Amino acid sequence: MNATRLSSRLAVVGGTTVSSVLLLSSAAYAHVTVQPQGQAAKGGYATVNFKVPNERDGASTVKLEVTLPTDHPIASVMPQPVPGWTVKVEKAKLAEPLDLHGKKITEAPSKITWTASDSKIEPGQFQQFPVSLGRLPEDTEQLVFKALQTYDNKEVVRWIEEPKEGAAEPDSPAPVLKLTAAEDDAHGAKAGAAGAQQAADKDAEKNETASADVSDPTARTLGVVGILVGAAGVAYGALAGRRRSA
């Protein structure tokens, strides 16, 4: 086999390998995900985006159903309107009531459904569905949202497999929202630092005032002494002049 033919075969094999890797990579990332706008802090409120890509060449996405976690229920769920889509939030009874701002909540949102009314997610496109969530739980590191994606050819893709730490990503992973540390800690530290700074500023202001109070009488005393010394000098000069004249 000559060098030219060998090079050609290697190029074909290399191109096929690269194509396969690209296809696998695109398939691995072409699923429904959830990402916060900013941070999703434990115990706080956050706005998140459910990102829905269309991974079919001959069909369009016309519905998204997101199931909210029941092990860590969320009392407040407010979807942002998306042009061309209708949205419905369903609620369910809670096994244990939630305490929200001192009020007992006995039911919480359990499912959000977006349905295309005058729009679709066409092949090669994606759509984001923003939702305000709160309060976020403080006793977990993440929230899992199982999702169903429906195409206009009646195909339903179930993004419901929960990723396991240390394991390979499943074929149909559920959207996972990572939670960050509670903002109260950071705010408390900032408030403490701000309070310390304010106290230092007040102490400095008091010191300056005290210095001014002390310096004012001293300045007045020195001024009076200066005037007396000056007057004495004038009087002495006048007396000396009279003696010379005499």
C-alpha positions as CSV (number, residue, x, y, z in Angstrom):
1,M,0.0,0.0,0.0
2,N,1.5,3.3,-1.1
3,A,1.7,6.4,1.2
4,T,-1.0,8.3,-0.8
5,R,-3.6,5.5,-0.4
6,L,-2.8,5.0,3.3
7,S,-3.2,8.7,3.9
8,S,-6.6,8.7,2.2
9,R,-7.8,5.8,4.3
10,L,-6.6,7.5,7.5
11,A,-8.3,10.7,6.5
12,V,-11.6,8.8,6.0
13,V,-11.3,7.0,9.3
14,G,-10.4,10.2,11.1
15,G,-13.3,12.1,9.6
16,T,-15.7,9.3,10.5
17,T,-14.5,9.3,14.1
18,V,-14.8,13.0,14.4
19,S,-18.3,12.9,13.0
20,S,-19.3,10.2,15.4
21,V,-17.9,12.2,18.3
22,L,-19.8,15.3,17.2
23,L,-23.0,13.4,16.8
24,L,-22.7,11.8,20.3
25,S,-21.8,15.2,21.8
26,S,-24.8,16.9,20.2
27,A,-27.1,14.1,21.3
28,A,-25.7,14.3,24.9
29,Y,-26.4,18.0,25.2
30,A,-29.7,18.2,23.2
31,H,-32.0,17.7,26.2
32,V,-34.3,19.8,28.4
33,T,-32.3,21.7,31.0
34,V,-33.0,24.3,33.8
35,Q,-30.7,27.2,34.6
36,P,-31.1,30.1,37.1
37,Q,-30.9,33.7,36.1
38,G,-28.2,34.6,38.5
39,Q,-28.1,32.3,41.6
40,A,-30.6,29.9,43.1
41,A,-29.9,30.3,46.8
42,K,-31.3,28.0,49.5
43,G,-34.2,29.6,51.3
44,G,-34.6,32.3,48.7
45,Y,-36.4,33.1,45.5
46,A,-35.0,32.6,42.0
47,T,-36.0,33.0,38.4
48,V,-35.1,29.9,36.3
49,N,-35.3,29.1,32.6
50,F,-36.4,25.8,31.3
51,K,-34.5,25.5,28.0
52,V,-36.1,23.2,25.4
53,P,-34.1,22.4,22.2
54,N,-35.7,20.7,19.2
55,E,-33.7,17.6,18.4
56,R,-35.9,16.2,15.6
57,D,-35.4,17.1,11.9
58,G,-38.9,16.4,10.8
59,A,-41.0,17.5,13.8
60,S,-41.6,20.6,16.0
61,T,-42.1,20.7,19.7
62,V,-45.6,21.8,20.8
63,K,-45.8,21.0,24.5
64,L,-43.6,20.9,27.6
65,E,-44.7,19.4,30.9
66,V,-42.5,19.9,34.0
67,T,-43.2,18.0,37.2
68,L,-42.2,19.9,40.3
69,P,-40.4,17.9,43.1
70,T,-42.7,16.5,45.8
71,D,-39.9,15.7,48.3
72,H,-39.0,19.4,48.4
73,P,-42.2,21.2,47.5
74,I,-42.1,24.9,46.3
75,A,-45.0,27.1,47.5
76,S,-44.7,29.9,45.0
77,V,-44.4,29.1,41.2
78,M,-45.1,32.0,38.7
79,P,-44.4,31.4,35.0
80,Q,-43.5,34.3,32.8
81,P,-45.8,34.6,29.7
82,V,-44.2,33.3,26.5
83,P,-45.6,34.6,23.3
84,G,-47.4,31.9,21.3
85,W,-47.7,29.6,24.3
86,T,-50.4,29.0,27.0
87,V,-49.3,27.9,30.4
88,K,-51.1,26.1,33.2
89,V,-50.0,25.4,36.8
90,E,-51.5,22.5,38.7
91,K,-51.5,22.1,42.4
92,A,-51.6,19.1,44.7
93,K,-52.1,18.4,48.5
94,L,-49.0,18.2,50.6
95,A,-48.3,15.3,52.9
96,E,-46.9,17.9,55.4
97,P,-47.8,21.6,55.4
98,L,-45.2,24.2,54.5
99,D,-44.5,27.2,56.6
100,L,-44.2,30.3,54.4
101,H,-43.8,33.7,56.0
102,G,-45.6,32.3,59.1
103,K,-48.5,30.9,57.1
104,K,-49.3,27.2,56.8
105,I,-49.4,26.0,53.1
106,T,-51.4,22.8,52.6
107,E,-51.0,22.5,48.8
108,A,-48.3,23.5,46.4
109,P,-47.7,23.6,42.6
110,S,-47.0,20.1,41.3
111,K,-46.9,20.6,37.5
112,I,-46.4,23.3,34.8
113,T,-47.6,22.7,31.3
114,W,-46.8,24.9,28.3
115,T,-48.8,24.3,25.1
116,A,-48.2,25.9,21.8
117,S,-51.1,28.1,20.7
118,D,-49.6,30.2,17.9
119,S,-46.0,29.0,17.9
120,K,-43.8,25.9,17.8
121,I,-40.2,25.1,18.4
122,E,-39.0,24.3,14.9
123,P,-36.1,21.9,14.0
124,G,-32.8,23.5,14.8
125,Q,-34.3,25.9,17.3
126,F,-34.9,26.2,21.1
127,Q,-37.2,28.0,23.4
128,Q,-36.8,29.2,27.0
129,F,-39.7,29.2,29.5
130,P,-38.9,31.5,32.5
131,V,-40.4,30.7,36.0
132,S,-40.1,32.4,39.3
133,L,-39.7,29.8,42.2
134,G,-39.6,30.2,45.9
135,R,-38.9,29.6,48.6
136,L,-36.2,27.2,47.6
137,P,-35.6,24.4,50.2
138,E,-32.6,24.7,52.5
139,D,-32.1,21.0,53.2
140,T,-30.9,19.9,49.7
141,E,-28.2,20.7,47.2
142,Q,-30.4,20.4,44.1
143,L,-33.9,20.1,42.7
144,V,-34.9,17.6,40.0
145,F,-37.6,18.5,37.6
146,K,-38.9,15.7,35.4
147,A,-40.0,16.8,32.0
148,L,-42.0,15.5,29.0
149,Q,-41.4,17.0,25.6
150,T,-44.1,16.5,23.0
151,Y,-43.7,16.9,19.2
152,D,-46.4,17.6,16.6
153,N,-46.0,14.0,15.3
154,K,-47.3,12.8,18.7
155,E,-43.9,11.6,19.8
156,V,-43.2,12.2,23.5
157,V,-39.7,12.3,24.9
158,R,-39.4,11.6,28.7
159,W,-36.6,13.5,30.3
160,I,-37.1,11.8,33.7
161,E,-33.9,10.0,34.6
162,E,-32.2,11.4,37.7
163,P,-28.4,11.8,37.2
164,K,-26.4,10.0,39.8
165,E,-23.2,11.5,41.3
166,G,-20.1,9.8,39.9
167,A,-22.0,7.9,37.2
168,A,-22.3,8.6,33.5
169,E,-25.1,10.9,32.4
170,P,-28.3,8.9,31.6
171,D,-29.7,8.8,28.1
172,S,-32.7,10.9,29.1
173,P,-31.6,13.1,32.0
174,A,-34.1,15.1,34.0
175,P,-33.4,18.9,34.4
176,V,-31.5,19.5,37.6
177,L,-31.3,22.9,39.4
178,K,-28.2,23.3,41.5
179,L,-28.7,25.4,44.7
180,T,-26.1,27.7,46.2
181,A,-25.4,28.6,49.8
182,A,-28.1,30.6,51.6
183,E,-27.9,34.3,51.0
184,D,-28.6,35.1,54.7
185,D,-25.0,34.1,55.6
186,A,-23.4,36.5,53.0
187,H,-25.9,39.2,53.9
188,G,-25.2,38.8,57.6
189,A,-21.4,39.1,57.0
190,K,-21.9,42.2,54.9
191,A,-24.3,43.7,57.4
192,G,-21.7,43.0,60.2
193,A,-18.9,44.6,58.2
194,A,-21.1,47.6,57.4
195,G,-22.1,47.9,61.0
196,A,-18.5,47.8,62.2
197,Q,-17.6,50.4,59.6
198,Q,-20.4,52.6,60.7
199,A,-19.4,52.2,64.4
200,A,-15.8,53.1,63.4
201,D,-17.0,56.2,61.5
202,K,-19.1,57.3,64.5
203,D,-16.1,56.9,66.9
204,A,-13.9,58.9,64.5
205,E,-16.6,61.6,64.4
206,K,-16.8,61.7,68.1
207,N,-13.0,62.0,68.4
208,E,-13.0,64.8,66.0
209,T,-15.8,66.6,67.9
210,A,-14.0,66.1,71.2
211,S,-10.8,67.4,69.7
212,A,-12.6,70.4,68.3
213,D,-14.3,71.0,71.7
214,V,-10.9,70.9,73.5
215,S,-9.1,73.0,70.9
216,D,-11.7,75.8,70.9
217,P,-11.2,76.9,74.6
218,T,-7.5,76.6,74.2
219,A,-7.6,78.8,71.1
220,R,-9.8,81.3,72.9
221,T,-7.4,81.4,75.9
222,L,-4.4,81.9,73.7
223,G,-6.2,84.7,71.9
224,V,-7.0,86.5,75.1
225,V,-3.5,86.1,76.3
226,G,-2.2,87.5,73.0
227,I,-4.5,90.5,73.3
228,L,-3.4,91.2,76.9
229,V,0.3,90.9,75.9
230,G,-0.3,93.3,73.0
231,A,-2.1,95.8,75.2
232,A,0.6,95.7,77.8
233,G,3.2,96.3,75.1
234,V,1.3,99.3,73.9
235,A,0.9,100.7,77.4
236,Y,4.6,100.2,78.1
237,G,5.6,102.0,74.9
238,A,3.3,104.9,75.7
239,L,4.8,105.2,79.2
240,A,8.3,105.1,78.0
241,G,7.5,107.9,75.5
242,R,6.2,110.1,78.2
243,R,9.3,109.6,80.3
244,R,11.6,110.7,77.4
245,S,9.5,113.8,76.9
246,A,9.8,114.7,80.5
